[in-house]
């Protein structure tokens, strides 16, 4: 999953910059956060395996860090979206669509890997939320790219980015809230 997420990140950053699409760059920011979530999940699992007694607390801390990092990416997306609403840049929609499709395929591969896993703990749930939200975002960016291509209305790109920011807010809040509740329970 680390390899798939890394490759997806590189493709989306490259095509996002090349196409000028904030929606695709926003999605790549979330993929970068997913990469952090994968690293957190790996490190959490290493800690849990060496210190069985701290399993629930370690997983809750991993979920809290993951949710917080996800929430922090909102600032960048919101600032850039406002700039682009005021002055929409030219976009290469075919590159935007291709990059988003590559991201969707990579995210679906990660979902498949996570689905095969029988894990149910908070770290796994956090990672699963990250990847599922990325699938939705990639699909949204593909749809936005087609709408821009068909209509020429470039405001769709920053508006899609704002939609992505709203999803990130919701998922980040739920993950942080669940992590804090689990931390209180493990005291």
RAJO-V677445 format. One record per residue. N is the residue number from 1. PHI is phi in radians with two decimals (* if undefined). OMEGA is omega as a letter, one per 20 degrees, with the letter a starting at -180 (* if undefined). Layout:
N_PHI_OMEGA ; N_PHI_OMEGA
This chain:
1_*_r ; 2_-1.03_a ; 3_-1.15_r ; 4_-1.08_a ; 5_-1.13_r ; 6_-1.10_r ; 7_-1.13_r ; 8_-1.06_r ; 9_-1.02_a ; 10_-1.08_r ; 11_-1.11_a ; 12_-1.20_r ; 13_-1.11_a ; 14_-1.04_a ; 15_-1.27_r ; 16_-1.13_r ; 17_-1.19_a ; 18_-1.07_a ; 19_-1.42_a ; 20_1.43_a ; 21_-1.56_r ; 22_-1.17_r ; 23_-1.04_r ; 24_-1.24_r ; 25_-1.12_r ; 26_-1.05_r ; 27_-1.12_r ; 28_-1.18_r ; 29_-1.08_r ; 30_-1.17_r ; 31_-1.12_r ; 32_-1.08_r ; 33_-1.15_r ; 34_-1.06_r ; 35_-1.08_r ; 36_-1.07_r ; 37_-1.09_r ; 38_-1.12_r ; 39_-1.11_r ; 40_-1.06_r ; 41_-1.08_r ; 42_-1.12_a ; 43_-1.14_r ; 44_-1.06_a ; 45_-1.11_r ; 46_-1.11_r ; 47_-1.15_a ; 48_-1.06_a ; 49_-1.17_r ; 50_-1.59_a ; 51_-2.32_a ; 52_-0.97_a ; 53_-1.18_a ; 54_-1.79_a ; 55_-1.02_a ; 56_-1.10_a ; 57_-1.17_r ; 58_-1.08_r ; 59_-1.14_r ; 60_-1.14_r ; 61_-1.13_r ; 62_-1.05_r ; 63_-1.13_r ; 64_-1.13_r ; 65_-1.09_a ; 66_-1.07_r ; 67_-1.14_r ; 68_-1.19_r ; 69_-1.11_r ; 70_-1.05_r ; 71_-1.12_a ; 72_-1.15_a ; 73_-1.17_r ; 74_-1.09_a ; 75_-1.01_r ; 76_-1.03_a ; 77_-1.07_a ; 78_-1.11_r ; 79_-1.08_a ; 80_-1.14_r ; 81_-1.10_r ; 82_-1.09_r ; 83_-1.01_a ; 84_-1.37_r ; 85_-1.21_r ; 86_-1.22_a ; 87_-2.53_a ; 88_-1.13_r ; 89_-1.40_r ; 90_-1.19_a ; 91_-2.24_r ; 92_-1.72_a ; 93_-1.14_r ; 94_-1.15_r ; 95_-1.19_r ; 96_-1.02_a ; 97_-1.12_a ; 98_-1.08_r ; 99_-1.13_r ; 100_-1.18_r ; 101_-1.12_r ; 102_-1.08_r ; 103_-1.09_r ; 104_-1.09_r ; 105_-1.10_r ; 106_-1.08_r ; 107_-1.15_r ; 108_-1.12_r ; 109_-1.10_r ; 110_-1.18_r ; 111_-1.05_r ; 112_-1.08_r ; 113_-1.09_a ; 114_-1.16_a ; 115_-1.16_r ; 116_-1.21_a ; 117_-1.28_r ; 118_-1.75_a ; 119_-1.26_r ; 120_-2.34_a ; 121_-1.28_a ; 122_-1.06_r ; 123_-1.07_r ; 124_-1.15_r ; 125_-1.07_r ; 126_-1.08_r ; 127_-1.10_r ; 128_-1.09_r ; 129_-1.07_r ; 130_-0.99_a ; 131_-1.23_r ; 132_-1.10_r ; 133_-1.15_r ; 134_-1.13_r ; 135_-1.04_r ; 136_-1.09_r ; 137_-1.13_r ; 138_-1.06_r ; 139_-1.07_r ; 140_-1.08_r ; 141_-1.21_r ; 142_-1.05_a ; 143_-1.07_r ; 144_-1.09_r ; 145_-1.04_r ; 146_-1.13_r ; 147_-1.10_r ; 148_-1.13_r ; 149_-1.05_a ; 150_-1.32_a ; 151_-1.82_a ; 152_1.37_a ; 153_-1.46_a ; 154_-1.25_r ; 155_-1.14_r ; 156_-1.02_a ; 157_-1.09_r ; 158_-1.19_r ; 159_-1.17_r ; 160_-1.11_r ; 161_-1.09_r ; 162_-1.12_r ; 163_-1.08_r ; 164_-1.07_r ; 165_-1.08_r ; 166_-1.11_r ; 167_-1.10_r ; 168_-1.06_r ; 169_-1.07_a ; 170_-1.09_a ; 171_-1.16_r ; 172_-1.10_a ; 173_-1.05_a ; 174_-1.09_a ; 175_-1.17_r ; 176_-1.10_a ; 177_-1.05_r ; 178_-1.14_r ; 179_-1.10_r ; 180_-1.13_r ; 181_-1.09_r ; 182_-1.16_r ; 183_-1.13_r ; 184_-1.11_r ; 185_-1.20_a ; 186_-1.57_r ; 187_0.52_*
